[in-house]
Amino acid sequence: MSHENSPMSNSNRSWTKWATLIEANAQAGVQQEITEHKAKGNPIFYEEDNKLIMETSLGQRFEYKYTNQGIEILNQLE
């Protein structure tokens, strides 16, 4: 009996398709939330290449760090 046509294989393919669809919808939802957040003039914060990044609503990007006084901008990124 071929594993390619087994009920388990069909189930795995269905599960994989479903998981891929869920992931795509989740990513689209996150992107929409980010767009709305920035449209309100709010910055977004994320990590890129092991650096903490703050991106303004106008697209300016800054490397930052947290201090006891709050956020300290280290430098502006291209």
NORCORRA-V271787 format. One record per residue. RES is the residue in one small letter. SS is DSSP state (2 for helix, 1 for strand, 0 for the rest). Layout:
res/ss
RES/SS
RES/SS
This chain:
res/ss
m/0
s/0
h/2
e/2
n/2
s/0
p/2
m/2
s/2
n/2
s/2
n/2
r/2
s/2
w/2
t/2
k/2
w/2
a/2
t/2
l/2
i/2
e/2
a/2
n/2
a/2
q/2
a/2
g/2
v/2
q/2
q/2
e/2
i/2
t/2
e/2
h/2
k/2
a/2
k/0
g/0
n/0
p/0
i/1
f/1
y/1
e/1
e/1
d/0
n/0
k/1
l/1
i/1
m/1
e/1
t/0
s/0
l/0
g/0
q/0
r/1
f/1
e/1
y/1
k/1
y/1
t/1
n/0
q/0
g/1
i/1
e/1
i/1
l/1
n/1
q/1
l/1
e/0
